[in-house]
Amino acid sequence: MGKCESVLAIDTTTKVCSISLLKADGTIISRESRSANTHAEMLNLMIQEVLATAELSFKELDAIAISKGPGSFTGLRIGYSTAQGLCAALSIPLYEVDTLGAMAQYVIQKNDQHPAYYIPMIDARRMEVYLSVFDEKTQLIHTPQPIIIPEQLPELNRDCPVFFFGDGAEKCISELPDSFTYVEGIYPNAAYLSAALAEGKSKLLYEKVLDIAYINPLYGKDYIAKKSTKHLI
């Protein structure tokens, strides 16, 4: 993906639904909704609002970027189906972005400490989180997987500072070593996807979907159908 392209980024991995537009001139326009269970009704409205603000039409988009998770089953399906529909209708490519990697890159750029470890966390309920570990160059040290805090925390070099963040991080503060630093206000967001794309971290953070009909989001948990409690006629 070239840097001088207009790319619409979508993140529906968690209860925050967000949209971000990376314009060809490098500017980024973002919107988000923190209302739970409103992704389906808010997503298309926010896309139209962002494009109107940028004075761009759908036909002027060069690509769509989708946050691939881990995240909620329903949220990811809503985001992916919207992205697939737009790419098919506009005949433009779809890119999957590493959600945890985009979060880490944002914090690394703001922090600028060398060397250091960066641990993005996404809530997986109870004391379980989905996490990765990156170094200060955004190199992947520990592959994404669900773990129980603190029992399954990856072994790290104790001489390096460690920063942890994400919507699953706050609940872990009292369970992690005092030497770990919590970074507030970081959660999966389409704005981080746009920032990652603007930096051109293609080999590390995102990859082109070759066939949009066959894609597999990274679900945080398997979907389990529940039996309805309503009386059926």
Buried (B, 14 or more C-beta within 10 A) or exposed (E): BEEEBBBBBBBBBBBBBBBBBBBBEEEBBBBBBEEEEEBBEBBEEBBEBBBEEBEBEEEEBBBBBBBBBBBBBEBBBBBBEBBBEBBEEBEBBBBBBBBBBBBBBBBBEEBEEEEBBBBBBBBBEEBBBBBBBBBBEBEBBBEBEBBEBEEEBBEBEEEBBBBBBBBBBBBBEEEBEEEBBEBEEBBBBBBBBBBBBBBEBBEBBBBEBEEBEEBEBBBBBEEEEEEEEEEEE
